[in-house]
Structure formats: C-alpha cells, structure tokens
Amino acid sequence: MPNLLILAALPEEADALFPGTGTSDRAPIPLRRLTTHAHSLTIATCGLGKVNAALATGLLGADGDLILMTGTCGALGAAPGAYWIAEALQHDYGAAHPGAFRRYRAGDWPMGEAGAAHFAAMPDPGLGLPHARIASGDSFIACPDAAADLASLGATLVDMEVGAVAQAAARLGKPWAAIKAVTDDANDASGGDFQANLARAARAAAGQIERLVAMQ
C-alpha cells in the first residue's frame, strides 16, 4: 500500500483534509493517520516557516512514496482560487551584494553564476488547476514593494513552506507536489484578509488534494 505524507502548516489547513477521519498522535509533530483510496496517509501539521516544514519532511518523508503539501498562500497578481504548484523557490536564499540580492537554488553554493533557483514538482496528473511558481521564505508578505520584488522572480504566489518541502524532498529523492489556495494579495490588507479567508482557502486546497490522492 503506497504511503503518502501530506504536510500542512496550520491546524486549520490539516483539519480541512479528510475531516473527522483517522487516528491522531500529538508528539513530536501533530499527526493524523488514515487509509483511503488504497493509500496509507499521514497528515502532519508541521508549523509555520521553512525550518518546521523541512524538519517534518525529513522526519516523516523517508517512509513516504510521495510528499504532498496543502494549505494557503498569498497572491502576487494571481487570481483567487487553488493552484497546482509546478515550481517552488526560496526567495530568501542567496547572496547579498551591494545594491542587490542574488537568488540561488536553495542548498547550492551561493557564489558565481546563479542557475535556475527553483525546484520542479512531479507532473500534474490532470487535476485541471492553473499552474503557478511559488516563492517561499520566512516572512509574511504584507507589502506591495516586497510582493513586486518576488513577482520579478516569475512567482505568482508566495508562502512560507513549499520551497523548503521541495528542497527536503529532493534531498530524500522523493517526488513532491503542493496545492495552495489564495487568502490575500500580499499587501497592507493581508493580515485581515488572511484571517477572513483562511477556512475557505484551506478547504479549497484540501478538496483538490483529496482529488489528487484518489488519482494516485
């Protein structure tokens, strides 16, 4: 039976996925385990940020056949809705030069010519969702200027975890995928918009992850 690890940063995001099913374990990372569609699922609430996401992936991902992430994100010009994350990068990994910050693929030596900075997800099995590149970093983006800088990297979404999950999955040699739904526009209204839209967006992403699990 294939083992799937599904990560969510927040309890609201994890609880929206196959709600009310499975058995729970609280330590050291909150988990819920269940069987569905002939798959063994571990749903982990990893916590916010890149370190938490990478730690959970490293601790739990070695036994997984596929590493998934569900949850919410900010938009960098993208329309509301759920997105298939085709590419992920870490926007705060690189080298600081006078007047510029040069991004590198996370884990690469941050000197010399920079190559492609992103990690590529597994092929889309045909969910029919729009594709996006997401920029991940350890900051909540609530500033139009910061959002414009990230958009210049070709990203249309921003979050705090997917890029780290992608890096950790690559180190483990595991395929990965993520589906994120928009809560806010990464501007000065983002704090309130995030809270107002969290439950709706979490469920939108979870519903698509449930479809993805059924297709595996």
Residue pairs with C-beta under 8 A, 6 or more apart in sequence:
1 35
1 38
1 39
1 40
2 38
2 39
2 40
2 65
2 66
2 216
3 39
3 40
3 42
3 63
3 64
3 65
4 39
4 40
4 41
4 42
4 64
4 65
4 66
4 67
4 68
4 213
4 216
5 42
5 44
5 57
5 60
5 61
5 63
5 64
5 66
5 67
5 68
6 17
6 41
6 42
6 43
6 44
6 68
6 69
6 70
6 209
6 213
7 44
7 46
7 53
7 56
7 57
7 67
7 68
7 69
7 70
7 161
7 165
8 14
8 17
8 43
8 44
8 45
8 46
8 69
8 70
8 71
8 202
9 45
9 46
9 47
9 48
9 49
9 52
9 53
9 71
9 160
9 161
10 45
10 48
10 71
10 72
10 198
10 202
11 30
11 45
12 198
12 199
12 202
13 45
13 70
13 71
13 72
13 202
13 205
13 206
14 30
14 32
14 43
14 44
14 45
14 70
15 202
16 70
16 199
16 202
16 203
16 205
16 206
17 43
17 70
17 206
17 209
17 210
18 34
18 36
18 41
18 43
18 206
18 210
21 32
21 34
21 36
22 32
22 33
22 34
22 41
22 43
23 32
23 33
23 34
24 30
24 31
24 32
25 31
25 32
25 33
28 59
29 44
29 45
29 46
29 47
29 55
29 56
29 59
29 60
30 44
30 45
31 42
31 43
31 44
31 45
31 60
32 42
32 43
33 40
33 41
33 42
33 43
34 41
34 43
35 41
36 213
37 213
37 214
37 216
39 213
39 216
41 213
42 60
42 64
44 56
44 60
46 52
46 53
46 55
46 56
46 57
46 161
47 53
47 56
48 160
48 161
49 138
49 160
49 161
49 164
50 90
50 136
50 137
50 138
50 160
50 161
50 163
50 164
51 138
51 164
52 161
53 69
53 160
53 161
53 162
53 164
53 165
53 168
54 164
54 165
54 167
54 168
57 67
57 164
57 165
57 168
57 169
57 172
58 168
58 171
58 172
61 67
61 168
61 169
61 172
61 174
62 172
64 174
65 174
66 122
66 174
66 175
66 176
66 177
66 216
67 165
67 168
67 169
67 172
67 174
67 175
67 176
67 177
68 176
68 177
68 178
68 179
68 209
68 212
68 213
69 85
69 161
69 162
69 165
69 176
69 177
69 178
69 179
69 180
70 178
70 179
70 180
70 202
70 205
70 206
70 209
71 159
71 161
71 180
71 181
71 202
71 205
72 159
72 180
72 181
72 182
72 183
72 194
72 197
72 198
72 201
72 202
72 205
73 83
73 134
73 157
73 158
73 159
73 162
73 180
73 181
73 182
73 183
74 141
74 147
74 157
74 158
74 159
74 182
74 183
74 184
74 185
74 186
74 190
74 194
75 156
75 157
75 158
75 182
75 184
75 185
75 186
76 135
76 147
76 150
76 151
76 155
76 156
76 157
76 158
76 186
77 151
77 156
78 130
78 132
78 156
78 157
78 182
79 182
80 182
81 130
81 181
81 182
81 204
82 129
82 179
82 180
82 181
82 182
82 201
82 204
82 205
82 207
82 208
83 129
83 130
83 131
83 132
83 134
83 156
83 157
83 179
83 180
83 181
83 182
84 121
84 124
84 127
84 129
84 130
84 131
84 132
84 177
84 179
85 121
85 131
85 132
85 133
85 134
85 157
85 162
85 177
85 178
85 179
85 180
86 120
86 121
86 124
86 131
86 132
86 133
87 118
87 119
87 120
87 121
87 132
87 133
87 134
88 118
88 119
88 121
88 133
88 134
88 135
88 136
88 162
88 163
88 165
88 166
88 178
89 103
89 105
89 106
89 117
89 118
89 119
89 133
89 134
89 135
89 136
89 153
89 155
89 163
90 103
90 106
90 117
90 135
90 136
90 137
90 163
90 164
90 167
91 103
91 135
91 136
91 137
91 150
91 153
91 155
91 158
91 163
92 137
92 138
92 139
93 103
93 104
93 105
93 106
93 107
93 110
93 117
94 101
94 102
94 103
94 104
94 110
94 114
94 117
95 101
95 102
95 104
95 110
95 111
102 110
102 114
103 114
103 117
103 153
104 110
104 114
104 115
104 117
105 114
105 115
105 116
105 117
105 118
105 119
106 117
106 119
106 163
106 164
106 167
107 167
107 171
108 115
117 153
118 133
119 163
119 166
119 167
119 169
119 170
119 176
121 166
121 175
121 176
121 177
121 178
122 175
122 176
122 177
124 131
125 212
125 215
125 216
126 215
127 179
127 208
127 211
127 212
127 215
129 179
129 208
132 155
132 156
132 157
132 180
133 153
133 154
133 155
133 156
133 157
134 155
134 156
134 157
134 158
134 159
134 162
134 163
134 178
134 180
135 150
135 153
135 155
135 157
135 158
135 159
135 163
136 158
136 159
136 160
136 161
136 162
136 163
136 164
137 158
137 160
137 163
138 160
139 146
139 160
140 160
140 190
140 191
141 147
141 150
141 158
141 186
141 190
142 184
142 186
142 187
142 188
142 189
142 190
142 191
143 186
143 187
143 188
144 186
144 187
144 188
146 186
147 158
147 185
147 186
147 187
150 158
150 186
157 180
157 182
158 186
159 180
162 178
162 180
165 176
165 178
166 176
166 178
169 175
169 176
170 176
177 212
179 205
179 208
179 209
179 212
180 205
181 200
181 201
181 202
181 204
181 205
181 208
182 197
182 201
183 190
183 193
183 194
183 197
183 198
183 201
184 190
184 193
184 194
184 197
185 193
